Amino acid sequence: MERFCSNCGTEVDETAVFCPTCGHPIDETERPMPAAPAWPDLEDVEDGPDDDGRDREERASEPDRDRRPEPPAASPNDAPTRIEARPPREPERERDPENRSAENRRPATPASSAASDRRRRPAGPQMNLPITAPVTLSGWLIGVGAGIAAIGLIVSLIVTTLNAIDLLLLVALLGVTATVFLSARMPAVPHLRLVTLIVALITFGVALDRVGFRGGGVGELLLFMGSAAAAIGAVLLELGQDQPLGGPQR
């Protein structure tokens, strides 16, 4: 008959008194196994346990739903945030086909403005000269004629000997030319029209004498042509027959 130790479960001989492994007496009466801890009945669990019947671990693991996170403490350096409401966007207007065609017909303004800026932009540095251009026929005749006559006198003075009459006429002709083309810088001269007429007629007489009777050269020819043009312009101005360069005004 096989025998086993009631303590460690080792198989022992029939004549053994103690267990060779653990030393437990073989013939000792076996102690009754302690009863298992009391478990709740299934019927009680189905009927509904009390609040204390829930497991502690489940209570600990379940988050606290009622607890709300505490807001962070406001520091003194934090400034209040300003929130501005944006205005509502206006709905885009539906474009009619007529409006679209009108927009397509419009010229490109940036390109045209750029082209106009290029045209207005000067090509180089502008020189502000004090020269004023006459706007009437008599002004051009007097100014250009007096200048040509002065050049003729200078040429004749270089070729021939100096003459006091030629010097006086040269100064007078230069003054008449200045009153026409430098009128903005010249002072007001009393009876300017009468003085211009007298100078032009005297110069024309001197030039006519030299060309017709003495037979002068290039200087005398320039003097004659210039003085004739200046005299014609002065006479037109005195007779009131002067006309603007654009034609007669009605």
Secondary structure, 3 states (H helix, E strand, C coil): CCEECCCCCCEECCCCCECCCCCCECCCCCCCCCCCCCCCCHHHHHHCCCHHHCCHHHHHHCCCCCCCCCCCCCCCCCCCCCCCCCCCCCCCCCCCHHHHHHHHHCCCHHHHHHHHHHHHCCCCCCCCCCCCCCCEHHHHHHHHHHHHHHHHHHHHHHHCCCCHHHHHHHHHHHHHHHHHHCCCCCCCCCCHHHHHHHHHHHHHHHHHHHHHHHCCCHHHHHHHHHHHHHHHHHHHHHHCCCCECCCCCC
